[in-house]
Amino acid sequence: MGHIEDALARAERDTATRPLPATTYSQVKHLLKQAEMADRRARRGTDLKPASKTELARRVGQQIGVSGRTVERYRDKKIAHATGEHATRIKAAVEQTWQPKVKEAARTKAAERGGITIETRARFGFTAAPGSTDDSRVRLITQHLPATYAERLFTAREAGAPEDDLKTIVAEGLQEQYFKDNGRRAQGLRVDFTDIDYLDLGY
């Protein structure tokens, strides 16, 4: 993932009101519960039978890149702790499905009224008729962006937009809110946003 995609994911995780399950057993138990709920939704209005425990373990295994048998061993505490890449994948899968209603409420609030705050260190250059107005240089900027930019970022991310498209939205927000003071100055200025060193985003 790119800087902005990573920042969006971190900001979403930070909205959680309860800590993630700490042990491999509790994390896998959560994933199995999510798989069971997804199966229940898929069967709604049909005559399909519920997925077996073996099938649910297989589905979770596909999600985290291990066999269904390995998932069963985590579930049965025959493997006490996942390690290395397996542990990373399990945690990432849990983060994606942890407190979805809380995350959705936070996104809705940001997109409708709260907006987002961007902190970034990157290279900014400027152009305006009849040409360049300043040499590009690295700046550290913290700026709140209105809800409309939050809504555009969330929509683009949900649609699978590439990092460059997300960067364009952030660049436009910083251009209008920070450099042009929401239209109060620097009319016609265009901001180039490149060489991102880091970027943090908060709801």
Secondary structure, 3 states (H helix, E strand, C coil): CCHHHHHHHHHHHCCCCCCCCCCHHHHHHHHHHHHHHHHHHHHCCCCCCCCCHHHHHHHHHHHHCCCHHHHHHHHCCCCCCCCHHHHHHHHHHHHHHCCHHHHHHHHHHHHHHHCEEEEEEEEEEEEECCEEEEEEEEEEEEEEECHHHHHHHHHHHHCCCCHHHHHHHHHHHHHHHHHCCCCCCCCCCEEEEEEEEEEEEEC
